């Protein structure tokens, strides 16, 4: 582990020299790339230096502790601190997901359960919007298909982090664990006899792709325009502003009708399409490399749930990591940190175990 750190320290020092050269900043794309890597390495370098310093302090305290019991007692505290720094360093050295700093396209889709499922999809949408507001992210609804009772049959949202944030703490780093089937147990608004029903909604999270990341040829697309419609088929636009884009090589289809402008709908649809194509390319690469990354569930089937929202017990359960809490009302109000952190910790532990097995 420590041999790897020494190499990273050398790379960090080299990056520092490059970034101090004004000529490097003439190429903004290269400068951003160097800055990003420098920011990734800085926590590792600072933690390692603290680890080394603590080791020196322990040796000094042991020598002085021969004559002074106060220093002997200090050794225990320093040993504890060094153990914590060792664990932090191990976590920092775990291979990172290269997409962790990316923004995302988040999609929520109603599944089994009819109108109740659509209403639950709306609850999930509000939960994510409130969470984004709590952490200071920007959100933009790209397209939405509302149900008759005010829920959502499907909705796509772009979630964007602040301009500057800690390396590895982008939107994808936190929201990538949300992909899958979310199950709800509650008495629906449409239930007259007070019986608890179970329904589900699906969530798909994909990193938002930049133009340079996904190549789309001019002949790869078929673009159709049509008239937008609201709940129940009611016309809400008298012009053909809705856009449907078909990516012919893959068969992916994306539709957007949220905006009044055909151009705006086309731009939104292209953003969603690029993110889906990037996610598909990454999954294909991972399959070829036999990567065991957890896949997101694409079908909205109650039996393939990742999480259950139990309203009668005010309970939230994540079935992948065994997380359980009785603050469902707060979670739906955007308090997702504890649940997401449980997934992050489980993912880090699995990667550490895999790295240990490999060595």
C-alpha positions in Angstrom: 0.0 0.0 0.0 2.7 2.5 1.0 4.8 1.9 -2.1 1.7 2.9 -4.1 1.4 6.1 -2.0 5.0 7.1 -2.7 4.3 6.9 -6.4 1.2 9.0 -6.0 3.2 11.6 -4.0 5.6 11.9 -6.9 2.7 12.3 -9.3 1.2 15.0 -7.0 4.5 16.9 -6.9 4.8 16.7 -10.7 1.2 18.0 -11.2 1.9 20.9 -8.8 4.9 21.9 -11.0 2.8 21.7 -14.2 0.0 23.7 -12.7 2.4 26.4 -11.7 3.4 26.9 -15.3 1.2 29.6 -16.9 1.7 28.0 -20.3 -0.3 25.0 -19.1 -3.4 27.1 -18.6 -3.5 28.1 -22.3 -5.1 24.8 -22.9 -8.2 25.0 -20.6 -9.3 21.4 -21.2 -5.8 20.0 -20.2 -5.7 22.4 -17.2 -9.0 21.1 -16.0 -7.8 17.5 -16.3 -4.7 18.3 -14.4 -6.6 20.2 -11.7 -9.0 17.3 -11.3 -6.3 14.8 -10.8 -4.4 17.1 -8.4 -7.6 17.4 -6.3 -8.0 13.6 -6.3 -4.5 13.1 -5.0 -4.3 15.9 -2.4 -6.3 14.0 0.3 -4.1 11.0 -0.1 -0.9 13.0 0.1 -2.1 15.0 3.2 -3.4 11.9 5.0 -0.1 10.0 4.3 1.9 12.9 5.6 -0.2 13.0 8.8 0.3 9.2 9.1 4.1 9.6 8.8 4.1 12.5 11.3 2.1 10.5 13.8 4.6 7.7 13.6 7.4 10.1 14.4 5.4 11.5 17.3 4.8 8.0 18.7 8.6 7.2 18.6 9.3 10.5 20.4 6.6 9.9 23.0 8.0 6.4 23.7 11.5 7.7 24.3 10.3 10.5 26.6 7.9 8.1 28.3 10.8 6.2 29.9 11.2 9.2 32.3 7.8 10.9 32.1 4.6 8.8 32.5 2.6 11.6 30.9 4.3 10.8 27.6 3.7 7.1 28.1 0.0 7.8 28.3 0.2 9.9 25.1 1.4 6.9 23.1 -2.0 5.2 23.4 -3.8 8.3 22.0 -1.2 8.6 19.2 -1.6 4.8 18.4 -5.3 5.3 18.1 -4.9 8.3 15.8 -2.5 6.4 13.6 -4.9 3.5 13.3 -7.6 5.9 12.2 -5.3 7.5 9.6 -4.3 4.1 8.3 -7.9 3.1 7.8 -8.6 6.5 6.1 -5.6 6.0 3.8 -6.8 2.5 2.9 -10.2 3.9 1.9 -8.6 6.7 -0.1 -6.6 4.2 -2.0 -9.7 2.1 -3.0 -10.1 2.4 -6.8 -12.6 5.2 -7.5 -15.5 5.1 -9.9 -14.3 7.4 -12.7 -17.9 8.8 -13.0 -18.1 9.9 -9.3 -17.6 13.6 -10.2 -20.3 13.6 -12.9 -23.8 15.1 -12.8 -26.7 12.7 -13.5 -30.0 12.2 -15.3 -32.4 10.7 -12.8 -35.6 9.0 -14.1 -38.6 7.9 -12.0 -41.1 5.6 -13.7 -44.4 4.3 -12.3 -44.8 0.5 -12.3 -47.2 -2.0 -10.9 -50.1 -0.4 -8.9 -51.7 1.9 -11.4 -52.5 5.4 -10.1 -51.1 4.6 -6.6 -47.7 3.7 -8.3 -47.8 7.0 -10.2 -48.5 8.9 -6.9 -45.6 7.1 -5.3 -43.4 8.1 -8.2 -44.3 11.7 -7.5 -43.4 11.2 -3.8 -39.9 9.8 -4.9 -39.5 12.8 -7.3 -40.2 15.3 -4.5 -37.8 13.3 -2.2 -34.9 13.7 -4.6 -35.7 17.3 -5.4 -35.7 18.1 -1.6 -32.5 16.2 -1.1 -30.8 18.1 -3.9 -32.0 21.3 -2.3 -30.5 20.3 1.0 -27.1 19.6 -0.4 -27.1 22.6 -2.7 -27.5 20.8 -6.1 -29.4 22.3 -9.0 -32.3 20.4 -10.6 -34.0 20.7 -13.9 -37.0 18.6 -15.0 -36.3 17.6 -18.6 -39.6 15.9 -19.3 -42.6 14.7 -17.3 -45.7 12.6 -18.0 -48.2 13.3 -15.3 -51.0 10.9 -14.3 -54.7 11.9 -13.9 -54.4 12.2 -10.1 -51.3 14.4 -10.0 -48.6 11.7 -9.9 -46.1 10.8 -12.6 -46.1 8.0 -15.1 -42.5 8.9 -15.8 -40.3 11.9 -15.2 -36.6 12.8 -16.1 -34.6 15.2 -14.0 -31.1 16.6 -14.6 -29.2 17.0 -11.2 -26.1 19.2 -11.2 -23.6 19.8 -8.4 -22.0 23.1 -7.5 -19.3 24.4 -9.8 -16.6 23.3 -7.2 -16.9 20.4 -4.9 -14.6 17.9 -3.2 -13.1 15.3 -5.5 -15.3 12.2 -5.7 -18.3 13.9 -4.2 -20.2 14.7 -7.3 -23.9 13.8 -7.8 -23.2 10.4 -9.3 -21.1 9.4 -6.2 -24.1 9.8 -4.0 -27.1 9.0 -6.2 -25.8 6.0 -8.1 -27.1 3.8 -5.3 -30.7 4.9 -5.9 -31.1 3.0 -9.1 -33.6 0.1 -8.9 -37.1 -0.8 -7.8 -38.6 1.1 -4.8 -41.6 -0.6 -3.1 -44.2 1.2 -1.1 -46.7 -0.2 1.4 -49.5 2.1 2.5 -53.2 2.8 2.3 -53.7 4.5 -1.1 -55.8 7.6 -1.5 -58.0 5.6 -3.8 -58.7 2.9 -1.2 -62.1 3.2 0.4 -61.8 0.4 2.9 -58.5 1.3 4.5 -56.5 -1.7 3.2 -52.8 -1.5 2.8 -51.6 -1.9 -0.8 -48.2 -2.7 -2.2 -47.0 -1.0 -5.4 -43.7 0.0 -6.9 -41.8 2.6 -8.9 -38.5 2.3 -10.7 -35.6 4.7 -10.5 -32.8 4.8 -13.1 -29.7 7.0 -12.5 -27.2 7.6 -15.3 -24.1 9.9 -15.4 -24.8 12.8 -17.7 -22.5 12.5 -20.7 -20.6 15.4 -22.4 -20.7 15.7 -26.1 -17.1 14.4 -26.4 -17.9 11.2 -24.5 -20.6 9.8 -26.8 -20.2 9.8 -30.6 -23.5 10.1 -32.4 -23.3 10.1 -36.2 -25.5 12.3 -38.3 -27.3 9.3 -39.7 -27.7 7.5 -36.4 -30.9 9.5 -35.4 -34.5 9.5 -36.5 -36.3 12.6 -35.1 -40.1 12.8 -35.1 -42.2 15.7 -33.9 -45.8 15.5 -32.6 -48.3 17.5 -30.6 -47.8 17.5 -26.8 -50.6 16.2 -24.6 -51.4 16.4 -21.0 -53.2 14.0 -18.5 -56.0 12.1 -20.1 -54.9 13.1 -23.6 -56.0 16.7 -23.3 -54.1 18.9 -25.8 -51.9 21.4 -24.1 -50.1 22.7 -27.2 -51.4 23.6 -30.6 -48.0 23.2 -32.4 -45.9 20.1 -33.0 -43.4 20.9 -30.2 -42.9 17.4 -28.7 -39.9 15.5 -29.9 -39.2 11.8 -30.2 -35.6 10.7 -31.0 -34.7 7.2 -32.0 -31.1 6.1 -31.9 -31.1 3.7 -34.8 -28.0 1.6 -34.0 -29.1 0.8 -30.4 -32.9 1.1 -30.8 -33.0 3.5 -27.8 -36.0 5.9 -27.9 -36.3 9.2 -25.9 -39.3 11.5 -26.0 -39.7 15.0 -24.5 -42.7 17.3 -24.5 -42.2 19.4 -21.3 -41.2 22.6 -23.1 -43.2 24.7 -25.5 -40.3 25.0 -27.8 -39.4 22.1 -30.2 -35.7 23.1 -30.0 -35.7 22.9 -26.2 -37.4 19.5 -26.2 -34.9 18.3 -28.7 -32.0 19.5 -26.5 -33.5 17.8 -23.4 -34.1 14.6 -25.3 -30.5 14.6 -26.6 -29.2 15.0 -23.0 -31.1 12.0 -21.9 -30.1 10.0 -24.9 -26.4 10.8 -24.4 -26.5 9.7 -20.8 -28.3 6.5 -21.6 -25.7 5.7 -24.4 -22.8 6.5 -22.0 -24.3 4.2 -19.3 -24.8 1.4 -21.9 -21.2 1.7 -23.1 -19.9 1.6 -19.6 -22.0 -1.4 -18.7 -20.7 -3.2 -21.8 -17.1 -2.4 -21.0 -17.7 -3.7 -17.4 -19.2 -6.9 -18.7 -16.2 -7.5 -20.9 -13.9 -6.8 -18.0 -16.0 -9.2 -15.7 -16.5 -6.3 -13.3 -19.0 -7.2 -10.5 -20.5 -3.8 -10.1 -24.1 -4.0 -8.9 -26.5 -3.4 -11.8 -29.6 -1.3 -11.6 -32.9 -3.0 -12.0 -34.6 -2.0 -15.3 -38.0 -3.6 -14.8 -40.5 -2.3 -12.3 -41.3 -5.6 -10.6 -42.2 -5.5 -6.9 -40.2 -8.8 -6.3 -36.9 -7.1 -7.5 -37.0 -4.3 -4.9 -34.0 -2.6 -3.5 -35.9 -0.6 -0.9 -39.2 -0.6 0.9 -41.2 2.4 2.2 -43.6 1.2 4.9 -46.0 4.0 5.8 -47.9 2.3 8.6 -44.7 1.7 10.5 -42.9 4.9 9.3 -40.1 2.6 8.3 -37.6 2.7 5.5 -35.5 -0.4 4.6 -32.7 -0.9 2.1 -32.5 -4.6 1.4 -29.1 -4.5 -0.2 -27.2 -3.3 2.9 -29.6 -4.2 5.7 -30.2 -0.5 6.6 -33.4 0.2 8.5 -34.8 3.3 10.1 -38.1 4.6 11.4 -38.0 8.1 10.0 -39.8 7.6 6.7 -41.4 11.0 6.9 -38.0 12.7 7.2 -36.6 10.6 4.4 -39.4 11.6 2.0 -38.6 15.2 3.0 -35.1 14.7 1.6 -33.2 13.4 4.6 -31.3 10.7 2.6 -27.8 11.1 4.0 -27.8 8.2 6.5 -29.3 5.8 4.0 -27.0 6.8 1.2 -24.0 6.7 3.5 -24.9 3.1 4.5 -24.6 2.2 0.8 -21.3 4.1 0.3 -19.8 2.3 3.3 -21.0 -1.1 2.1 -19.5 -0.4 -1.3 -16.2 0.7 0.1 -16.0 -2.3 2.4 -16.7 -4.6 -0.6 -13.9 -2.9 -2.6 -11.5 -3.2 0.3 -12.2 -6.9 0.7 -11.8 -7.4 -3.1 -8.5 -5.5 -3.0 -7.3 -7.7 0.0 -8.2 -10.9 -1.9 -6.4 -9.7 -5.0 -3.2 -9.0 -3.0 
